Amino acid sequence: MNQPIHSLELPTETENSFPEPFKTMLGKSEWRGLSDYFGLSQFGVNLEVLSPNAQSALRHWHTESDEFVFVLEGELTLITNEAEKVLGSGMCAGFKANVENGHHLVNKSDRSAAFIVVGSRIQGDKVHYPDDDFQWLVDESGEWKAAGKDGSLYPS
């Protein structure tokens, strides 16, 4: 078992795995894999920080995995099928699996904003991106590949 640790001592990731033009659209962010540090396999927890004009992901929804976000500091705009809602420190939102409600967070403010995201890790989960010609495919070797909705691969 890993010992308790201050979250800011964990390595920071900054490179998102999306191809262009999506990589640039997402903007500057950083995250720390809190659950990975402890070797957790049933759910994932990340501490994320979005710079101004950055977004957490492409707007999406999951077929098998629930998602939960909790804003720690700053201000983020939650965009869903229904509306846009500004979330401040202490506010949270949840997204049930297999509900076709595309969502993501966008930092429309002029300062960085931090949040925690928790998601279940369910085998066979598929992610749908309603606004973008994008999907993740798993090739025969088990590697994730970025592709358009027609299955054509984006250059890596």
N, C-alpha and C positions, 0 to 999 in steps of 0.2 A: 504494500500500500504506500502510495506517495504521501508524504507529510503535508499538512496544511501549508499554504503559501499565500503571500499577498499576490493578488491577480496581476498587478503591474510588474511583477518579477518574471512573469512568463514571456516567452518570445512573442514579438509582434509580427504579424503577417501583414503585408501591404499589397501583394501582387494578386489581383483577381485572375481567375482562370478563363474568363470569357474572351473570345476573339474580338477583333475590331469588326464593326464599329461599336460594339457593346461595351468593351473595356473602357473606352473614352467616355461613353454615356454615363457609366456608373460613377465616375469621378474618383476623388481621393478619399480613401478610407483605410482603417487599420482594424485588426481584430486579434483577439487572443483566444485560443481554443481551451477554455477552462475544463470542459469535460474530457478532452483528449489527454490532458495532463494526468488525470486520475485513471485513465484507461476505461472510462465508462462506455458501454456499448448500446444501452437501451435508449438513451437520449443524448442529444448534443446541447451544449451550452457555450455560447460565445459572448465575449465582451467586445462590443464594436463601437468605434468612434467614426462618425461621418464628418468630413470637412464641409464647409459651406458649398452648396450646389451639388453635393454628392448624393447618391441614392444607395439604399441597402442592397438592392437587387433589381433585376428587371421585374416588372409586375408579374406575379405568378400565383399559382395555387397547387397544392399537393393532393395526390389521390389517396395516399395511405398515412401520411404523417401530419400530426397536429403541430401547430406552431404557436408560440407565445412570445410577446415582446414587452419589455419593461423599460421605460425611459428613466435613466439615472440623472442626467443633466442636459441642459440645453432644450432646444425646441425642434421637433420633427413633424413633418406633415405626413400623415397616414393617408395613402390614396388607395381606395377600394373601388369596386364596381359602383357602389352607391354614391360616394362623395369623397371629399377631402376633409380631414379633421386634424387640427393642430394638437399635438400631444406634448405636454411639458413634463418636467420632473415629477416622478411618482405616478404617472399615468401608464396604463398598460392596455394591451389588446390581445385577443386570441383568435386563432383561425383553425376551425375543425377540419379534419381530413375529408376529402371528397366533396367539399362545398365549393362550387365553381365561382369563387369570389377572389379574383386576382387582387393582390395587395403588395405594397412595398412602402418603405419610408423614404422621404426625400428631405434633405436639409435645405430649407429655403431661407434660413436665417443667415446672419453674418458671422456666426461663431460655431465652433465645433459642438457636436452633440453626441452623448454617449448613451448606449442602451445595452441591455442583455437580451439575447434571443435564445429560446429553448425550443428544440424540436425533437419529435420522436424519430427514432432510426428504425424504420420498418422496411424489411426486404420487399422489393417489388414496387416501392414508391415511385411514382412518375410525377414530374413537375410540368405543368402547363404554363405557357407564356402567351396570354391572349393578345398582347399588343405587338409582339415581335415575331419575326420569322426565325424562331430558335427552339431547339430542344437539345437535351443531352442524350446521347446513345451510348450503350455499352458494347464494345466490339468483342470479337471472339476470345480475346485474351483477358477480358474483364476490365479493360481500360475505358475511361469515360472520354467520349469524343463530342465536340460541339458540331451541331448540324442544323440545317434549315428544317422546316416542318416537312419538306418532301424527302428528307433523309440525306440530302447532299451535304458532305462534310465541309466545314469552314477550314481554310488553311490554318495549320498550327504554327 
